[in-house]
Each structure stands twice: as C-alpha cells, then as structure tokens.
Amino acid sequence: MRDVIRTNGLVIAADNSGAIGQKEQDAVEAPYEVVGYFSARVALMECIAAGGEPFAAVLHNFSGDTAWTPLQEGVQRAAAELGCKLEVTGSTESNFSMLQSAAGMVIIGRHVRDTDRVEGSRVQYGIVGKPLVGSEVLEYPKDVASLSVFHKVVKMEGVRAVLPVGSKGISYELRQLSGKEGCCELDMEKSAGPSTCFLVAFEEKAAQRIERAAGQLYRLNIFE
C-alpha cells in the first residue's frame, strides 16, 4: 500500500529528491538543510503511518562534501519535530561532481502498532494541509501540514489510519487506502511534493479533535 517494507519487526521507508538545492542547474533553489528536512519528512511520515517507530536514518548525498552537514541537520530537525531520536549514517559521492543536487533518504523503524483499520461504514476521510510542489513548498509554508500536527493526529483515539500524500496526488492515495473514489475542494490529482498534506481515515468522534489540532480539515465526499 505504501512506499514501505514491513519485515522482521521493522518498517523501512524511503524517499529521494533531485534538482533541488544550491547548484547552478537546480530546478528549485533551496538550502541543503531544507532539502534534508523535507527528504526526511516524507520517509519519517511514511514509516510512522505504517506503524513504525523510527530509530535510524541512512542519508545518500550526491551534492558534494559541503552539503553533508546541513543535510544531516535537516534530517535531525524533522526527527525532533516528531519526537524521534535518530542515529544517522550514510555516504557522500565525492569522486565525481554532479551538475544538479540529489539526495536519498532511508528511514528504519521498529514495527510497534497495527495500522490501516479502515473497514466499516462509519469511517470518514479528510485531508490535513494542501498539495504543494516545487517552489510552492517554500512560498506557502502555512499550507504545509506540520510534523507536530501529524504526530498528534496519528495518536488520536478514533483515527483509523493516516497516509502521507505523495507525487501521485490525493485520489491515488485514497484508492490505496480505501479502494474508493472521492472529491473535496482541493485538487485531487495534484502532486503533494514532499507530503505537504496527508490523508486521514477517522470516526466522527475524532473530527473536532483533528480540526483543533490542524486548524482545518478538508473533508472528502466519497463516491459509493
């Protein structure tokens, strides 16, 4: 269902980014600390959503030696916002210089809880945050679902499942989680880039708590 592997009591999630950074030919200009933050954000959210408790990160750096420290600082900032303590290892490609920035991230967590309990007619669906991609992520920070809100929602009573929205959009993630189609006021097909929004399956009793935590919950109308 997700870009994760569950095996031998572990949950392993991955993400990558390309052409985002501080090289002349990058498509989006951003500090490497920000690149590290958002790369880790996606994989951390995927790991936690799949029932994992992250404890280690593997960082693949193709942006040069000087990028390593800020990339790692971004990873640790994302982890801190989720209350995670991460051991970070990885490697830098230092033999050859690339024309554009690139980074890869693997998050490893312990499988600590079951997820995806979305059966039943009383389950409702909503979106926290808005789908943003590219430079929009930096231009509209208030529309990016915060990691602290994600952390709160995951643990709420009455929340059946959460699912970060990726590049394939809300509709795709809704089908993956529920097998259903739906709509809301947001663009259902737009890429959410580094998971700037996430899907929530919840019981009605949890709706107000989610709205209080997030500030706004975009409810989905499900096509039966």
C-alpha positions as CSV (number, residue, x, y, z in Angstrom):
1,M,0.0,0.0,0.0
2,R,2.8,2.4,0.9
3,D,6.4,3.0,-0.2
4,V,7.5,1.0,2.8
5,I,8.6,-2.6,3.7
6,R,7.5,-4.3,6.8
7,T,9.8,-7.2,7.7
8,N,11.2,-8.9,10.8
9,G,9.7,-6.4,13.1
10,L,11.0,-3.4,11.1
11,V,9.3,-0.8,9.0
12,I,11.6,0.7,6.2
13,A,10.6,3.8,4.2
14,A,12.5,5.7,1.6
15,D,12.4,9.0,-0.3
16,N,14.7,11.0,-2.7
17,S,15.0,14.4,-4.2
18,G,16.7,15.7,-7.3
19,A,17.4,19.1,-8.8
20,I,16.6,20.8,-5.5
21,G,19.5,22.5,-3.8
22,Q,22.2,25.1,-4.3
23,K,23.8,24.1,-7.6
24,E,23.5,26.4,-10.6
25,Q,21.4,24.0,-12.7
26,D,18.9,23.0,-9.9
27,A,15.3,23.5,-10.8
28,V,14.4,24.7,-7.3
29,E,16.9,26.7,-5.2
30,A,16.8,25.8,-1.5
31,P,19.4,25.5,1.3
32,Y,20.6,21.9,1.9
33,E,19.3,22.0,5.4
34,V,15.8,22.4,3.9
35,V,16.4,19.7,1.4
36,G,17.4,17.3,4.2
37,Y,14.4,18.3,6.3
38,F,11.9,17.6,3.6
39,S,13.6,14.4,2.4
40,A,13.5,13.1,5.9
41,R,10.0,14.4,6.5
42,V,8.5,12.2,3.8
43,A,10.2,9.0,4.8
44,L,9.5,9.6,8.5
45,M,5.8,10.2,7.9
46,E,5.6,7.0,5.7
47,C,7.4,5.0,8.4
48,I,5.1,6.3,11.3
49,A,2.0,5.9,9.2
50,A,2.8,2.3,8.6
51,G,3.2,1.6,12.3
52,G,6.9,2.3,12.7
53,E,8.9,4.0,15.4
54,P,11.9,5.5,13.6
55,F,15.3,5.0,15.1
56,A,17.8,5.2,12.2
57,A,18.4,7.1,9.0
58,V,20.6,6.4,6.0
59,L,21.4,9.5,4.0
60,H,22.7,9.3,0.4
61,N,24.3,12.6,-0.6
62,F,25.1,13.3,-4.2
63,S,25.5,17.1,-3.7
64,G,29.1,17.3,-2.6
65,D,31.0,17.2,0.7
66,T,29.9,20.6,1.9
67,A,26.2,19.6,1.7
68,W,26.5,16.7,4.2
69,T,26.4,18.7,7.4
70,P,23.3,20.8,6.5
71,L,21.5,17.8,5.0
72,Q,22.1,15.9,8.3
73,E,20.9,18.9,10.3
74,G,17.7,19.0,8.3
75,V,17.2,15.3,9.0
76,Q,17.6,15.8,12.7
77,R,15.2,18.8,12.7
78,A,12.5,16.7,11.1
79,A,13.0,13.9,13.6
80,A,12.9,16.3,16.6
81,E,9.5,17.7,15.4
82,L,8.2,14.1,15.5
83,G,9.7,13.3,18.9
84,C,12.1,10.8,17.3
85,K,15.8,10.2,18.1
86,L,17.7,9.1,15.0
87,E,21.1,7.6,14.5
88,V,22.2,8.9,11.1
89,T,24.7,7.2,8.8
90,G,25.2,7.4,5.1
91,S,27.6,8.3,2.3
92,T,28.7,11.1,0.0
93,E,29.6,10.8,-3.6
94,S,32.9,12.6,-3.6
95,N,34.7,11.1,-6.6
96,F,32.5,12.9,-9.2
97,S,30.6,16.2,-9.2
98,M,27.0,16.3,-10.5
99,L,25.5,19.3,-12.3
100,Q,22.4,19.1,-10.1
101,S,21.8,18.3,-6.5
102,A,20.5,14.9,-5.4
103,A,19.8,13.1,-2.1
104,G,18.3,9.9,-1.0
105,M,16.8,9.0,2.4
106,V,16.0,5.7,4.1
107,I,14.3,5.6,7.5
108,I,14.2,2.4,9.6
109,G,11.8,2.0,12.5
110,R,10.5,-0.7,14.8
111,H,7.0,-2.0,14.0
112,V,5.1,-1.0,17.1
113,R,1.5,-0.9,16.1
114,D,-1.0,-2.2,13.6
115,T,-2.4,0.3,11.0
116,D,-4.9,0.7,8.1
117,R,-8.0,-0.3,10.1
118,V,-10.4,1.4,7.7
119,E,-13.3,-1.1,7.5
120,G,-16.8,0.0,8.4
121,S,-19.4,2.3,7.1
122,R,-18.8,4.9,9.8
123,V,-15.2,5.7,8.6
124,Q,-14.8,9.2,7.1
125,Y,-11.9,10.7,5.2
126,G,-10.2,14.1,5.2
127,I,-7.1,15.9,4.3
128,V,-4.8,18.0,6.5
129,G,-2.6,20.5,4.7
130,K,-2.7,21.3,1.0
131,P,-0.9,19.7,-2.0
132,L,2.1,21.8,-2.9
133,V,5.1,21.0,-5.1
134,G,8.4,22.6,-6.1
135,S,8.8,26.3,-5.2
136,E,5.3,26.3,-3.7
137,V,6.5,24.4,-0.7
138,L,8.7,27.4,0.2
139,E,6.3,30.1,-0.9
140,Y,3.3,28.8,1.2
141,P,4.7,27.3,4.4
142,K,1.4,27.9,6.3
143,D,-0.3,25.4,3.9
144,V,2.2,22.6,4.6
145,A,0.9,20.2,7.2
146,S,3.2,20.4,10.2
147,L,5.0,17.3,11.5
148,S,3.8,18.2,15.0
149,V,0.2,18.0,13.8
150,F,0.8,14.8,12.0
151,H,2.3,13.4,15.2
152,K,-0.8,14.3,17.2
153,V,-3.3,13.0,14.7
154,V,-1.6,9.6,14.3
155,K,-2.1,9.0,18.1
156,M,-5.7,10.3,18.4
157,E,-8.5,8.0,19.5
158,G,-10.9,7.4,16.7
159,V,-8.2,7.9,13.9
160,R,-8.2,4.6,12.0
161,A,-5.3,5.4,9.6
162,V,-3.2,8.1,8.1
163,L,-1.4,8.2,4.8
164,P,1.0,10.9,3.5
165,V,0.1,12.2,0.1
166,G,2.9,12.0,-2.5
167,S,3.5,12.9,-6.1
168,K,0.5,10.9,-7.4
169,G,-2.0,13.1,-5.6
170,I,-4.9,12.7,-3.1
171,S,-7.1,10.5,-5.4
172,Y,-4.3,7.9,-5.8
173,E,-3.7,7.7,-2.0
174,L,-7.4,7.5,-1.3
175,R,-7.7,4.5,-3.6
176,Q,-4.7,2.9,-2.0
177,L,-6.1,3.3,1.5
178,S,-9.8,2.6,0.9
179,G,-10.3,1.4,-2.7
180,K,-12.8,4.3,-3.1
181,E,-13.1,7.5,-5.1
182,G,-13.9,10.9,-3.7
183,C,-13.6,14.6,-4.0
184,C,-13.1,17.8,-2.0
185,E,-12.3,21.4,-2.6
186,L,-8.6,20.6,-3.1
187,D,-7.1,19.5,-6.3
188,M,-7.3,15.7,-6.1
189,E,-4.8,15.0,-8.8
190,K,-2.0,17.5,-7.9
191,S,1.3,16.3,-6.6
192,A,1.8,17.0,-2.9
193,G,5.6,17.1,-3.4
194,P,7.3,16.2,0.0
195,S,4.0,15.1,1.5
196,T,2.8,18.6,2.3
197,C,-0.6,17.1,3.1
198,F,-1.8,13.8,4.5
199,L,-5.0,11.7,4.3
200,V,-6.8,10.7,7.5
201,A,-9.4,8.0,7.9
202,F,-11.4,8.7,11.1
203,E,-14.5,8.2,13.1
204,E,-16.8,11.2,13.5
205,K,-16.0,11.4,17.2
206,A,-12.4,12.4,16.2
207,A,-13.3,15.1,13.7
208,Q,-13.3,18.0,16.1
209,R,-10.0,17.0,17.7
210,I,-8.4,16.7,14.3
211,E,-9.7,20.2,13.3
212,R,-8.5,21.7,16.5
213,A,-5.0,20.3,16.1
214,A,-4.7,21.1,12.4
215,G,-6.7,24.3,12.1
216,Q,-8.6,23.0,9.1
217,L,-9.7,19.5,7.9
218,Y,-10.8,19.2,4.3
219,R,-13.4,16.5,4.3
220,L,-13.7,14.2,1.4
221,N,-17.0,13.3,-0.2
222,I,-16.8,9.6,-1.0
223,F,-18.5,8.2,-4.1
224,E,-20.3,5.0,-3.1
